[in-house]
Amino acid sequence: MADRRQEATAGEGASERAPRGGHPDDGQLFGPEAVIRLRVALEEVTWLLGRGYPLRTAIRTVGDHHQLAARQRLALQRSACSEAQRASRLARRAPASSLRGAEANIDGFNLIITLEVALSGGLLVRGPEGVLRDLAGLRGSYAPIAETDAAIDLLGGALSDAGAARARVLLDAAVPSSGKLRARLLERLGEAPMSSGAPMSSGAPMSSGAPMSSGAPMSIEATLVPDPDRLLVGAAGVVSSDSVVLDRCARWINLADEIVAAHVPAARVVDLVPRGEAPGA
């Protein structure tokens, strides 16, 4: 969760639902004209990163030049990488089908919050390597919301569809409600869900009834750890959008993007790289 520890929180003190449900200024900050400017800004940040500038310096320099708002800068900060980083990440990206009979190593809060944002109508940005990232900026204020069970069910369905034999979900023990999320993960994924089914409308989560069971066994482990990033370094079957993790894992799966595309088609996604130029477009 290194990315999240560096984020500046927009709108702290707002209601619990607000951070995942969007920001009142998103229509303006990420409208068509603003996105054109953000894409230019991302190209400039990428150029600076490729020449050794620190990320914070690049964001500040480009953000000041384009007079970007704090939330727009956050979108760039979460998404930007050098061309070398992008190439390395894409070379190690694998499809969800690669999990068949294998283990998925999941950055728990990272993935669940992204799915919660998609389901509750919040904003997601897709970066240069095709990864979805949220701007929730929850940091140490996480608590489950109405969409949490739906997010867990979508995760379970995706793992079942992929044929994963085992899923290891790592949760940062220092984050509030980590124990509650662990309990909900084990409750709902204790029996592997069936195929994740039909698309869901953004803002309309599935009912939170009992877990959907399947005949196919899948071992589920949800663990509270001091530093999930450290345990994901060098691992395969990694599910995360954290830049530090993506740069240092052996192989990763763009699972959030696959889940949202298939099952939350109405999600609010802003492409910071034009779709024709993005990987997999």
C-alpha positions as CSV (number, residue, x, y, z in Angstrom):
1,M,0.0,0.0,0.0
2,A,2.9,2.3,-0.6
3,D,1.0,4.4,-3.1
4,R,-1.8,5.1,-0.6
5,R,0.6,6.1,2.1
6,Q,1.9,8.9,-0.2
7,E,-1.6,10.2,-1.2
8,A,-2.9,13.6,-0.1
9,T,-6.5,13.1,1.1
10,A,-9.1,15.2,-0.6
11,G,-12.1,16.0,1.5
12,E,-11.1,14.5,4.8
13,G,-13.9,14.6,7.4
14,A,-16.5,13.8,4.7
15,S,-19.0,11.0,5.2
16,E,-17.8,7.4,5.0
17,R,-19.6,6.9,1.6
18,A,-18.3,10.1,0.0
19,P,-14.7,9.0,-0.7
20,R,-15.7,5.9,-2.6
21,G,-18.8,7.5,-4.3
22,G,-17.0,10.3,-6.1
23,H,-16.1,13.9,-5.7
24,P,-18.5,16.8,-6.5
25,D,-15.9,18.4,-8.8
26,D,-15.0,15.3,-10.8
27,G,-17.3,16.3,-13.7
28,Q,-15.2,19.4,-14.2
29,L,-11.8,18.1,-13.2
30,F,-12.1,15.0,-15.4
31,G,-14.4,16.3,-18.1
32,P,-13.4,15.9,-21.8
33,E,-11.3,19.1,-22.0
34,A,-9.6,18.4,-18.7
35,V,-8.7,14.9,-19.8
36,I,-7.0,16.2,-22.9
37,R,-4.9,18.5,-20.6
38,L,-4.2,15.6,-18.2
39,R,-3.0,13.4,-21.0
40,V,-0.5,16.1,-22.1
41,A,0.6,16.5,-18.5
42,L,1.1,12.7,-18.1
43,E,3.3,12.7,-21.2
44,E,5.4,15.5,-19.7
45,V,5.7,13.7,-16.3
46,T,6.7,10.5,-18.1
47,W,9.4,12.5,-19.9
48,L,10.8,13.9,-16.7
49,L,10.7,10.5,-14.9
50,G,12.7,9.0,-17.8
51,R,15.4,11.6,-17.1
52,G,15.7,10.8,-13.4
53,Y,13.4,13.4,-11.9
54,P,11.7,12.2,-8.7
55,L,8.0,11.7,-9.0
56,R,7.0,14.4,-6.6
57,T,9.2,16.9,-8.4
58,A,7.8,15.9,-11.8
59,I,4.2,16.2,-10.5
60,R,4.8,19.6,-8.9
61,T,6.6,21.0,-12.0
62,V,4.0,19.8,-14.5
63,G,1.1,20.5,-12.2
64,D,2.2,24.1,-11.6
65,H,2.7,24.6,-15.4
66,H,-0.8,23.4,-16.2
67,Q,-2.4,24.8,-13.0
68,L,-3.8,21.4,-12.1
69,A,-6.0,21.0,-9.0
70,A,-4.9,18.7,-6.2
71,R,-7.2,15.9,-7.3
72,Q,-5.8,16.0,-10.8
73,R,-2.3,15.9,-9.5
74,L,-3.3,12.9,-7.4
75,A,-4.5,11.1,-10.5
76,L,-1.1,11.7,-12.2
77,Q,0.8,10.7,-9.1
78,R,-1.0,7.4,-8.8
79,S,-0.7,6.6,-12.5
80,A,2.6,8.0,-13.8
81,C,5.6,5.9,-14.6
82,S,8.6,6.1,-16.8
83,E,8.6,4.4,-20.2
84,A,11.1,1.8,-18.9
85,Q,8.8,1.0,-15.9
86,R,5.9,0.7,-18.3
87,A,7.7,-1.7,-20.6
88,S,8.9,-3.8,-17.6
89,R,5.4,-4.0,-16.1
90,L,3.8,-5.0,-19.4
91,A,6.5,-7.7,-20.0
92,R,5.5,-9.3,-16.7
93,R,1.7,-8.9,-17.0
94,A,-0.3,-12.1,-17.4
95,P,-4.0,-12.8,-18.0
96,A,-6.3,-14.1,-15.3
97,S,-6.3,-17.5,-17.0
98,S,-2.7,-17.9,-15.8
99,L,-4.1,-18.4,-12.3
100,R,-5.6,-21.8,-13.3
101,G,-4.3,-24.3,-10.8
102,A,-2.0,-21.7,-9.3
103,E,-1.9,-19.2,-6.4
104,A,-3.2,-15.6,-6.5
105,N,-1.3,-13.2,-4.2
106,I,-3.7,-10.3,-3.6
107,D,-3.0,-6.8,-2.2
108,G,-6.3,-6.9,-0.3
109,F,-7.1,-3.3,0.5
110,N,-5.8,-2.2,-2.9
111,L,-8.1,-4.4,-4.8
112,I,-11.2,-4.2,-2.6
113,I,-11.2,-0.4,-2.4
114,T,-10.8,-0.2,-6.2
115,L,-13.9,-2.4,-6.7
116,E,-15.8,-0.5,-4.0
117,V,-15.1,2.7,-5.9
118,A,-16.3,1.2,-9.2
119,L,-19.5,-0.1,-7.7
120,S,-20.3,3.1,-5.8
121,G,-19.9,5.3,-8.8
122,G,-16.6,6.8,-7.9
123,L,-13.8,7.8,-10.3
124,L,-11.2,5.4,-11.5
125,V,-8.2,6.3,-13.7
126,R,-6.5,3.9,-16.1
127,G,-2.8,4.5,-16.4
128,P,-0.1,3.8,-19.0
129,E,0.2,0.0,-18.3
130,G,-3.6,-0.4,-18.3
131,V,-4.0,-0.5,-14.5
132,L,-7.1,1.0,-12.8
133,R,-6.4,3.2,-9.8
134,D,-8.8,4.9,-7.5
135,L,-8.6,8.4,-5.9
136,A,-10.3,7.5,-2.7
137,G,-7.4,8.6,-0.6
138,L,-8.7,6.6,2.4
139,R,-5.3,6.2,4.1
140,G,-6.0,5.3,7.7
141,S,-9.8,5.9,7.6
142,Y,-11.0,2.7,5.9
143,A,-14.3,1.0,7.0
144,P,-16.5,-1.4,5.0
145,I,-19.4,0.1,3.1
146,A,-22.5,-1.1,1.4
147,E,-20.5,-2.2,-1.7
148,T,-17.9,-4.2,0.2
149,D,-19.7,-7.5,0.1
150,A,-20.4,-7.0,-3.6
151,A,-16.7,-6.3,-4.2
152,I,-15.7,-9.5,-2.4
153,D,-18.2,-11.5,-4.3
154,L,-16.8,-10.2,-7.6
155,L,-13.3,-11.1,-6.5
156,G,-14.4,-14.6,-5.6
157,G,-16.2,-15.0,-8.8
158,A,-13.2,-13.9,-10.8
159,L,-10.9,-16.3,-9.0
160,S,-13.3,-19.1,-9.5
161,D,-13.6,-18.3,-13.2
162,A,-9.8,-18.2,-13.5
163,G,-9.6,-21.6,-11.8
164,A,-7.2,-20.4,-9.1
165,A,-6.3,-23.2,-6.7
166,R,-5.4,-20.9,-3.8
167,A,-5.9,-17.2,-2.9
168,R,-3.7,-15.4,-0.4
169,V,-5.2,-12.0,0.5
170,L,-2.8,-9.8,2.4
171,L,-4.2,-7.0,4.5
172,D,-2.2,-4.2,6.1
173,A,-2.7,-4.7,9.8
174,A,-2.2,-1.0,10.6
175,V,-5.3,0.0,8.6
176,P,-8.5,0.4,10.7
177,S,-11.1,-2.3,10.2
178,S,-8.6,-4.7,8.7
179,G,-9.8,-7.3,11.1
180,K,-13.4,-6.7,10.0
181,L,-12.5,-6.9,6.3
182,R,-10.6,-10.2,7.0
183,A,-13.6,-11.7,8.6
184,R,-15.9,-10.7,5.7
185,L,-13.5,-12.1,3.2
186,L,-13.3,-15.4,5.0
187,E,-17.1,-15.5,5.5
188,R,-17.9,-14.8,1.8
189,L,-15.0,-16.6,0.2
190,G,-14.9,-19.6,2.6
191,E,-16.7,-21.4,-0.1
192,A,-15.5,-20.4,-3.5
193,P,-18.2,-18.4,-5.4
194,M,-19.5,-19.6,-8.7
195,S,-19.0,-17.8,-11.9
196,S,-19.3,-14.0,-11.3
197,G,-22.3,-13.8,-13.6
198,A,-24.0,-10.9,-15.2
199,P,-22.8,-7.3,-15.3
200,M,-23.7,-5.1,-12.4
201,S,-24.7,-1.4,-12.6
202,S,-22.4,1.1,-10.9
203,G,-24.1,2.3,-7.8
204,A,-26.3,-0.7,-7.5
205,P,-24.5,-3.4,-5.5
206,M,-25.7,-7.0,-5.4
207,S,-27.5,-8.1,-2.2
208,S,-25.3,-9.1,0.7
209,G,-26.7,-12.6,1.3
210,A,-24.8,-15.8,2.0
211,P,-21.8,-16.6,0.0
212,M,-22.4,-18.4,-3.3
213,S,-20.9,-21.9,-3.1
214,S,-19.3,-23.8,-5.8
215,G,-18.3,-27.4,-6.2
216,A,-14.7,-26.5,-7.1
217,P,-12.5,-26.2,-4.0
218,M,-10.4,-23.1,-3.6
219,S,-8.1,-22.5,-0.6
220,I,-8.6,-19.0,0.8
221,E,-6.1,-17.3,3.2
222,A,-6.7,-13.8,4.5
223,T,-3.8,-12.5,6.7
224,L,-3.1,-9.3,8.6
225,V,0.5,-8.4,8.0
226,P,2.7,-5.3,8.8
227,D,3.7,-4.7,5.2
228,P,1.9,-6.4,2.3
229,D,4.2,-4.9,-0.3
230,R,7.3,-6.7,1.1
231,L,5.5,-10.1,0.8
232,L,4.5,-9.4,-2.8
233,V,8.0,-8.6,-4.0
234,G,9.2,-11.4,-6.2
235,A,5.9,-13.2,-6.1
236,A,3.9,-14.5,-9.1
237,G,0.1,-14.2,-9.6
238,V,0.1,-10.8,-7.9
239,V,-3.0,-8.7,-8.0
240,S,-2.3,-5.1,-7.2
241,S,-2.1,-1.6,-8.7
242,D,0.6,-0.4,-6.3
243,S,3.5,0.9,-8.3
244,V,6.2,-0.4,-6.0
245,V,4.6,-3.9,-6.2
246,L,4.2,-3.8,-10.0
247,D,7.9,-2.9,-10.4
248,R,9.2,-5.7,-8.1
249,C,6.9,-8.7,-8.5
250,A,7.7,-11.6,-10.8
251,R,4.3,-11.6,-12.6
252,W,1.0,-9.7,-12.0
253,I,-2.6,-10.0,-13.1
254,N,-4.6,-6.9,-14.1
255,L,-7.6,-8.4,-12.3
256,A,-9.4,-5.2,-11.2
257,D,-9.6,-4.0,-14.8
258,E,-10.9,-7.4,-16.0
259,I,-13.6,-7.5,-13.3
260,V,-14.7,-3.9,-13.9
261,A,-14.8,-4.3,-17.7
262,A,-16.9,-7.5,-17.4
263,H,-19.2,-6.8,-14.5
264,V,-19.3,-3.1,-13.8
265,P,-19.6,-1.7,-17.3
266,A,-21.1,1.6,-16.1
267,A,-18.1,2.4,-13.9
268,R,-16.6,5.9,-14.3
269,V,-13.2,5.2,-15.8
270,V,-10.9,8.0,-17.2
271,D,-8.2,6.9,-19.6
272,L,-5.1,8.9,-19.1
273,V,-3.7,7.3,-22.2
274,P,-5.9,7.3,-25.3
275,R,-7.4,3.8,-25.7
276,G,-5.8,3.3,-29.1
277,E,-2.4,3.8,-27.5
278,A,-3.1,1.8,-24.3
279,P,-2.0,-1.8,-23.9
280,G,-4.7,-4.2,-24.8
281,A,-6.8,-1.5,-26.6
